[in-house]
């Protein structure tokens, strides 16, 4: 029985590990027991203690082995990363050494090593939005490749041959060079009125937003009471100026004077540009004043100087900053050369929308998309994107409706239906050349549909005037009901 009891105790002690016991403590607790029983308990306690010690040793060895394995794993991963990085660096150096020396850039100087390091290590501060840095354009780097420059020169040669062939055909048919500019004279008609309207628009955009912002910033100091009331007052005045001063009055001048298309485009596009610039100026500087009103780290709020705002009105950007990186000399030849080149190699509509007009995309992203997410606590991202598409489509359709003199929402429907659909289908993950072909095919088709339908509606408006004007007929395209007479020449 004693041996059996000891075996049972050993099995139990190995199966269920317990805290180790001390013999002296056991003896003191069992002083009242008989000698025989004391001897038996001592033997059992020794067996139990040995079993517990073996289990603890096994557990400690397992823990040590696990720590060693983890340390070995981390060391192995670090060594592997370093070897992979060294291998990639060596491959890059080898590929660079195998390439021919790049052709010096014709249109812009190369960046120095200091500028390259500064640009490589640049990170925009958190929460400060878009940061402007001095860098070379992507096309400048592409034109350093001989093949790209050759293709570019081929297109220039084709354009020259097309112009020469047109002049030769006109000379053969008419026995003279046909250099009529009647279309240009008509399109840019009433130009003195356009100049006067633009001067009034620019002066109002220069004086009104800056004055309102300056007065509001002064009202946020401690000497003024009820700062929220002043904020509501000046904010309402700014919105009223945006709606009437830059919104309604230029449109009224265009419509009442029946300006031709090119003259209309000058005024309406400048109207939209100045409204976007005024909004950016106020949107970027109001948070600075509000931050100063809370901290009062300086005697007065930081208000941009008049020359800074004046330069922003002419700068080729819609994002206000106090300073922009500039070259010491303006290269007008470079500006003229690059005017119509920053987006032809896109493979997705998402990339096309971001790069074909970076200036407008930045404004929509920071002041429409991001502000929408800020108001909604970063929810409803799909709704924010839909709102951006809708706003852009409405503004584009507004420009065409005012400048052409009729409402025919072809661009709006293409932009909201096919443009948004292709934005999700032809996304940034489409990297193959087939997607670039698909994108360009859809763009050519869309441009062809727009030109054909708007041209057809233009001539229908000219040759089929309304007999009884009504609101429904103003919204209905005239080309749907216009019938060409036998002797009518379009």
KAKA-V12823 format. One line per field, one symbol per residue. psi: psi as a letter, one per 20 degrees, with the letter a starting at -180 (. if undefined). Layout:
psi: ???
//
This chain:
psi: hghgggggggghhhhnprpqqpghhhghhkhirqhghggghgghhgggghhhhgghggghgggghgghggghggggggggghggggggghgghghhhhqqpqpqphiqqqqrhghghghhjpppqpjjbpppqprqrhhghhiiphgghggghghgghgghggghgggghhggikrpolpkhghhghkqlhhhgggggggggghhhgggggggghghhiirhipqmhhghghghghhghhghgggiggghhgggghilqrgghghggghhggghghgggggghhhghgghghhhhlirhrqopqqghghghhhiqlqjopqhqqpqqhppnhhgghhjhkcjjikqjqhghghhihnhghggghghigghhghghjlkrlhhhgghhggggghggghgghgghhjronlghgghghfhghghhhgmaiioirhhhhggghghgggghgggggghgghghhhhimqpgnprhhhhipphihipppqhjpo.
//
